[in-house]
Amino acid sequence: MQITSSFFIILLSSVLFMGQSSADESIAVEQKITVQIELPSFDKNQLNPYFSLWLSKKNNQHKALVVIREKVKWLRDLKKFWRSIARENRSESDAVTSATNRSKKFNYEFIVDSTWDKISLEVAREHGKRELITLPISLTKSCVNGELEIEKFCIERGNNN
């Protein structure tokens, strides 16, 4: 009788533990990420900037979120993005690509799974400078001021509601 009740308690504990694990995974599967990008003002004579925004994992997996560009040939100027994503997987970068514009403020919201560790922003201009900023995806809002082509880059993780 003692063996049977012990077995039942262990089995019940395992089921409860597994149920808790699944519940935690379903909560952590999707998260909303809000991204704010502010670029410095520029003269009309200067060419429009182009940029890429992507997620990274520790195992060197990457996912393109946004690519703002004028022509395909200039993707190579976004050096880190080109080496990490676009050179090997053009279809992924083409799926999130749009034309450049004169706006200097960009706001995006994405629903992504919680396995992504970092978010990167790379900005370049033809005959101009290039800048890359990478931020960890954390529970608190993170903002960084750039030095060349990025004025401000903010990321905030929230609930998927």
C-alpha positions as CSV (number, residue, x, y, z in Angstrom):
1,M,0.0,0.0,0.0
2,Q,2.9,2.4,0.8
3,I,4.5,1.8,-2.6
4,T,1.3,2.5,-4.5
5,S,0.6,5.8,-2.7
6,S,4.2,6.9,-3.2
7,F,4.1,6.1,-6.9
8,F,0.8,8.0,-7.2
9,I,2.3,11.1,-5.5
10,I,5.4,11.0,-7.8
11,L,3.2,10.6,-10.9
12,L,0.9,13.4,-9.8
13,S,3.9,15.7,-9.1
14,S,5.3,15.0,-12.6
15,V,2.0,15.8,-14.2
16,L,1.6,19.0,-12.3
17,F,5.2,20.0,-13.1
18,M,4.7,19.2,-16.8
19,G,1.5,21.3,-16.8
20,Q,3.3,24.2,-15.3
21,S,6.1,24.0,-17.8
22,S,3.7,24.0,-20.7
23,A,1.8,27.0,-19.3
24,D,5.1,28.9,-18.9
25,E,6.1,28.0,-22.5
26,S,2.8,29.2,-23.9
27,I,3.2,32.5,-22.1
28,A,6.8,32.9,-23.3
29,V,6.1,31.9,-26.9
30,E,5.0,35.3,-28.2
31,Q,5.9,38.8,-27.1
32,K,5.3,42.2,-28.5
33,I,8.3,44.3,-29.3
34,T,8.0,48.1,-29.9
35,V,10.8,49.7,-31.7
36,Q,11.4,53.4,-32.2
37,I,14.1,54.7,-34.6
38,E,15.0,58.3,-35.0
39,L,17.5,59.4,-37.6
40,P,19.3,62.7,-37.7
41,S,18.0,65.4,-40.0
42,F,19.8,65.7,-43.3
43,D,20.1,68.2,-46.2
44,K,18.1,67.7,-49.4
45,N,21.3,67.2,-51.2
46,Q,22.2,64.3,-49.1
47,L,20.8,60.9,-50.1
48,N,18.2,59.2,-48.1
49,P,19.4,56.7,-45.5
50,Y,18.7,53.0,-45.8
51,F,18.6,50.7,-42.8
52,S,18.0,47.1,-41.7
53,L,16.5,45.9,-38.4
54,W,16.9,42.3,-37.4
55,L,16.7,39.8,-34.5
56,S,19.5,37.5,-33.4
57,K,19.8,34.4,-31.2
58,K,22.9,33.1,-29.4
59,N,23.3,30.2,-32.0
60,N,23.8,32.8,-34.8
61,Q,20.3,32.6,-36.2
62,H,18.9,35.8,-37.5
63,K,15.5,37.1,-38.6
64,A,15.1,40.2,-40.7
65,L,12.3,42.5,-39.5
66,V,12.6,45.6,-41.7
67,V,14.9,46.6,-44.6
68,I,14.5,50.2,-45.9
69,R,16.5,50.6,-49.1
70,E,16.4,52.2,-52.5
71,K,18.2,49.7,-54.7
72,V,19.2,46.1,-54.2
73,K,22.9,46.8,-54.9
74,W,23.1,49.0,-51.8
75,L,22.3,46.1,-49.4
76,R,26.0,45.3,-49.4
77,D,26.6,48.7,-47.7
78,L,24.6,47.4,-44.7
79,K,27.7,45.2,-44.0
80,K,26.6,43.3,-40.9
81,F,23.1,42.7,-42.2
82,W,24.5,41.6,-45.6
83,R,27.0,39.1,-44.0
84,S,24.5,37.8,-41.4
85,I,21.3,37.5,-43.5
86,A,21.0,38.9,-47.0
87,R,23.9,37.3,-48.7
88,E,22.7,33.8,-47.9
89,N,18.9,34.3,-47.8
90,R,17.8,37.0,-50.2
91,S,14.2,35.9,-50.0
92,E,14.0,36.8,-46.3
93,S,15.3,40.3,-46.8
94,D,13.1,40.8,-49.8
95,A,10.1,39.8,-47.8
96,V,10.5,42.8,-45.4
97,T,11.9,45.4,-47.8
98,S,10.4,48.8,-48.6
99,A,11.7,51.9,-50.3
100,T,13.5,54.7,-48.5
101,N,11.7,57.9,-47.6
102,R,12.5,61.2,-46.0
103,S,10.9,60.4,-42.7
104,K,13.4,60.6,-39.8
105,K,11.2,58.8,-37.2
106,F,10.1,55.2,-37.6
107,N,7.9,53.2,-35.2
108,Y,7.3,49.5,-35.5
109,E,5.5,46.8,-33.5
110,F,6.3,43.1,-33.9
111,I,5.0,39.9,-32.4
112,V,7.9,37.5,-32.1
113,D,8.7,34.5,-30.0
114,S,10.7,35.0,-26.9
115,T,13.7,33.0,-28.0
116,W,15.3,36.0,-29.6
117,D,18.1,37.6,-27.5
118,K,19.1,40.8,-29.4
119,I,17.8,43.3,-31.9
120,S,20.2,45.2,-34.3
121,L,19.8,48.3,-36.3
122,E,22.2,49.2,-39.1
123,V,22.0,52.5,-41.0
124,A,24.0,53.6,-44.0
125,R,24.0,56.3,-46.7
126,E,25.5,56.2,-50.1
127,H,28.8,58.1,-49.9
128,G,28.1,58.6,-46.2
129,K,28.7,57.0,-42.9
130,R,27.5,53.6,-41.5
131,E,26.4,52.8,-37.9
132,L,25.4,49.6,-36.2
133,I,23.7,49.4,-32.8
134,T,22.7,46.1,-31.1
135,L,20.5,46.0,-28.0
136,P,19.5,43.1,-25.8
137,I,15.8,42.3,-25.6
138,S,15.0,42.9,-21.9
139,L,12.0,43.5,-19.7
140,T,12.7,47.2,-19.4
141,K,12.7,49.8,-22.2
142,S,16.1,50.4,-23.6
143,C,17.2,53.5,-25.5
144,V,20.6,54.3,-27.0
145,N,21.8,57.5,-28.7
146,G,23.8,56.9,-31.8
147,E,26.9,58.9,-32.9
148,L,26.7,59.1,-36.8
149,E,23.6,58.0,-38.6
150,I,21.3,57.1,-35.7
151,E,20.0,59.7,-33.4
152,K,18.0,57.4,-31.1
153,F,17.1,53.7,-31.0
154,C,14.6,52.4,-28.5
155,I,13.2,48.9,-27.8
156,E,10.4,47.9,-25.4
157,R,9.1,44.5,-24.8
158,G,5.5,44.2,-23.8
159,N,2.7,41.7,-23.5
160,N,1.0,40.4,-26.6
161,N,-2.4,42.1,-25.9
